[in-house]
Amino acid sequence: MDGRGQRIEVQRTSSSSSYSVDGHDAGQERERNLNLPGDPELGSREKQRLDRYLGFIASLAFSATLLASWEATGGGLLAGLYNGGPSAIVYGLVVSIVGNLTIALSLAELASVHPTAGAQYHWTFVLAPRWPRFFSFFQGWITVFSWSALVCIAPFFIGTQIEGMLKLADPSYKVHGWRSTLLMWAVSIIPIIVNVFARRVLGVIEIVAGVLHIVLLPIIIGIVSNAPRNNDVFVWDNFVKGFSGWENPGVVFSIGLLGVITPLVGIDGIIHMSEEIKNAKTSVPRAMIWGTIINGLMALGYAIAILYFMGSYAEALMTPTGYPIIEIAYHATGSKAMTYMLMAGGIVPGWIAFFNGLASVTRLTWAFARDNGLPFSDFFVKVDERLRVPVRALGLTGSTAAFNAILSLSTLGLYISYLLPLLFLVLARVTKSGRGVPRGAFSMGRLGLPVNLVAILFATYFTIFLPFPPTLPVTDENMNFSGPVLGFIMLVSIIDWVFRGRHKWTGPTTRYPRE
């Protein structure tokens, strides 16, 4: 619908991968819609553009390092050891890889048509058969705040792992929340500075980080493999339940998936950089698919190796450092100094992934502000003319990250953000109605519908179990707040729609800078 409540039918033209609106150019229709009473002039917003400076190799490195899969697998071992054990970690990773790859393939089709920083909310607007303005607005809120929470994970992991190593060095060391917070901020300083003042260095950083991401893995596995080896049954047929209070094997396995889903969540990160990537319609889909495959295989190999040489299950699970991977590294090397080196090998690539996460969420937030999706959008849409970076959008991201409660919704929110456009895509495929099925540089052809359905199945499965509490009985301390926090964000988005959004939101911008 347009700003006056009238339906806008969007159909793909036969001559290109763009869309037309009632026979007119979509950009012209968008220009007319933006010039509504109370809206800024389109011209001022069209000037807020980003430069295309990233090639395919840098894009692939960005996608691969952003996920930081094996590094995150090490950080998230506790979830799987607590619910399910070694076999749940191995087979759970297989489930996570297959599920996330089908999602990546499905999103890649859409990205090959509309490679835009807005991504999910843009595609939802194009595909929704009814109420596209509301659904895309609602989608935008979920995606922006889920990504704002996701960028908290890297500094949280790194800060608390540093405290875990301090605990290993001095068992009398007391872990305090304020120290963890200070460490998180210390970890964040350089990535923020680079994202603001040295954005063109990002391409070089991505390539270097991509090399480290791949090269450090076999080195770490080689060092750890000097430890005594567990037998095959321990790794492949050792399902553990009872620690958490959950008894049903299916529920235990599903709850334990959190530790192996997190390493691959954020597969859409490269899409939000689309407006700074050369030949985005081909580079972005390829980078996203290959980034998912590479990270999935690396995470699986890392997990199998760690489980074979982890030593005592009980000691790893009950480690006073809070991180089983620290205890496993110490068991494997017998040296605190070597343990610190091994941990640094995982922390450095994970830290560089934070550079990427900040860049991605900044562009997403900027795009949503560009389309009047956020309160005070006119302020946050500003791109610094000298730095060519949406600095104000980056500042908004940092403020959101300060709220620890938002951290819990990242994984859950992102899978919901994948579900909406995929549901509308399948609906368009099945009914041949709505706004048509997009076809771009990447297409799965007849396999598209089956792959889309499998992607929806996995995303729904993950979404159902992510809000479950990890431990029974549920208390204030072990409560999983992802469901309530996400529900609050949804409520805020609806309130914003009623009082502001329905008057200001006309849908995503459909005009982009030249390739």
Buried (B, 14 or more C-beta within 10 A) or exposed (E): BBBEEEEBEBBBEEEEBBBBBEEEBBBEBBBBBBBBEEBBEBEEBBEBBBEBBBBBBBBBBBBBBBBBBBBBBBBBBBBBBBBBBBBBBBBBBEBBBBBBBBBBBBBBBBBBBBBBBBBBBBBBBBBBEEEBBBBBBBBBBBBBBBBBBBBBBBBBBBBBBBBBBBBBEEEEBEBEEEBBBEBBBEBBEEBBEBBBEEBEEBBEBBBEBBEBBBEBBEEBBEBBEEBEEBEEEBBEEBBBBEBBBBEEEEBBBBBBBBBBBBBBBBBBBBBBBBBBBBBBBBBBBBBBBBBBBBBBBBBBBBBBBBBBBBBEBEBBBEBEBBBBBBBBBBBBBEEEEBBBBBBBBBBBBBBBBBBBBBBBBBBBBBBBBBBBBBBEBBEBBBBEEEEBBBBBBBBBBBEBBEEBEBBBBBBBBBBBBBBBBBBBBBBBBEEEEBBBBBBBBBBBEEEBBEBBBBBBEBBBBBBEBBBBBBBEEEEEEEBBBBBBBBEBBBEEBBEBBEEBBBBBBBBBBBBBEEE
